[in-house]
Amino acid sequence: MFDYTDFPEQRQSKIRQILSEEGKVVCAQLSRELNVSEHTIRRDLKELSQSGACKRVYGGAVSMPPEVIDFASRATIDAAQKDRIAQAVIPLIKPNSCVFFDTGTTNLAVAKQIPAGLKFTAVCNSPIIAAELMQYPDVEVIFLGGRIQKEVGGAIGIDTLRQLEKMYFDQCLLGGCAFDANEGLTVFEYDDAEFKKCLVTRSSEVIVALTANKISALTRYRVAACDEITTLVTDDEISPACQSILSEKNLDVIIAR
């Protein structure tokens, strides 16, 4: 076994590898595996978190997804995975229901794949998603207006929030930046988190569609706990370790293949 005691770069490289594969690390477990003290592991995690490689949590750390970029650029990232996820989401949309389409490029992919004859009411705060949904004769579209935040891709300010507070939804397709089985769904922007929290309370059923690289990761602001989410839809690049952790939660997980 390699002696990691005097080789911090190799130690941190190993920690990065585990974070990439499993999405999280535990100090006590790393201490045993690398044969170094927990104090040393905590120091490594502090340095890794300062570089943006992870976020420290009680007893360890979780991986961090890439920082938020503009909506148009995000739409081209992991496009194939998002299309597969969208195909898995479509059967979940109930005919004649009222569905909120939250901002997000995966939800945009869903909007592009609505089948002919599926009749429902769609409410959204993203002009790009609204434009897609308007193409379908059987879909009634209600748009919540307000100031558009370009990074988020929709309106999330106080005016939009007041409109949201007057409505209830059978289902919502909730967007997010990261999901962790213990910490729940998180996002980068405070206003976005507050809007999404309200959306969760107004929805009978909460569907979250995320690419696998956002699973077992954490960002700044919490939106919803795991038990507030009805269904999680992701792609088949999710690691076996993540699948095992999610299987222990009371959460319906659909893997798009």
C-alpha positions, 0 to 999 in steps of 0.5 A: 500500500502506498504511504500517503503520509508525506505526500499531500499532492498524491493524497489530495489527488486520491481524494479528488478521485473518490469525490469524482466517483462517489460524490462525497468523502467521510473523514474517518473513512479517508483516514483509515484508507490513506493511513493518516490522521483525521486532522490531516484529512481535514486539512486536505479538505480545507485546501481542496474546498478553497480551490473549489474542488469540494464543499466541506460538510459535517464529517467530510466533504461533497463534490461541487458542480461547475459554477453557474454559466449563462443559460444559452451556454448551459443548453449545449452542455450534456445535450444527449443526456438531457434529451434522454432524461426528457424522454423519461420525464414525458410519461410522468406529465399527467393529462389535463393537469396544471404543471409548472415548468421551472427554469433550467436547460433540462426542463427546456429539453422536456418542453421540446419533446411534448408529444402531440395530443398531450393536453395540460396547462403549463405555467412557467417563468422562463420565456424560452421554455414558454416559447417552446410550449406555445407551439403545442395546440393542446398546451395552454401556457401561462407565463409569470412575468417580471425581471429576467435574470439571464444566468437563471434563464427566467423571472424569479424576483419579488413580482414573479414570486407574488404571482406564484403565491396565488397559484397551486400546481398538480406537478412541478418540474423543479430545476436545480444545480446540485442534489445530495441525498442528505442535503437535498436540492441546492442552487447557486442564487439566493433569489432562485432558491427562495422562488423554488422553495415557494414553488415546492410548497405550491405543488402536489408533486415535485419532479426533479430532472438532473444530469448525473454529474449534478448528483451527490454534489452541493451548492450554496442555497438549499431548495428542498429536502430529499423527502420533499421531492416525489421523483428524481430523474437522471441519466445512466452515468450515475455511479453505482455508489450514488445509486446505492445511497439514493436507494436508501431514501424514500424517493422514486428514482428513474434512470434514463437509458 
